[in-house]
Amino acid sequence: MDQIEDWRKWLSSNLHYARSARSADGLGLPGITAEVPGLIIIAREDAADAAAEIRELHARRSRIEVRTYDWLMRIDESLDPLRRNAIDRPLGLV
């Protein structure tokens, strides 16, 4: 989470560079903002999932979602076309 916050701070100070085209020696990220949602993918799911409430709290407060590798695999294995593109859609963070 600290790394995401560090990148957001960097973006605040270097937004023009980040948005500039690669041909102009920028990063070529035209729509990026310093408030970009964050996504952390860690570990495997566990049946107890005692940390679910903590993850939800972080998602609401800092726009950083914490997901598991199992979540990522369910998206990949899904036959539902709406879920298959879930990783490309903006995160539904408050």
Residue pairs with C-beta under 8 A, 6 or more apart in sequence:
1 38
1 40
1 58
1 62
1 64
4 38
4 40
4 62
4 64
5 62
8 34
8 35
8 36
8 38
9 34
11 18
11 32
11 33
11 34
11 36
12 34
15 32
15 33
15 34
16 26
17 26
17 27
18 26
18 27
18 29
18 32
19 26
19 27
19 29
19 30
19 31
19 32
20 26
20 27
20 28
21 28
21 30
22 28
35 63
37 63
37 64
37 65
37 90
37 91
37 93
38 62
38 63
38 64
38 65
39 64
39 65
39 67
39 91
40 64
40 65
40 66
40 67
41 67
41 68
41 69
41 71
41 72
42 66
42 67
42 68
42 69
43 68
43 69
44 68
44 69
44 70
45 68
45 70
45 71
51 66
55 65
55 66
58 64
58 65
58 66
59 65
59 66
59 93
59 94
60 93
60 94
63 91
63 93
63 94
64 93
65 91
65 93
72 87
74 83
75 83
75 84
75 86
75 87
78 84
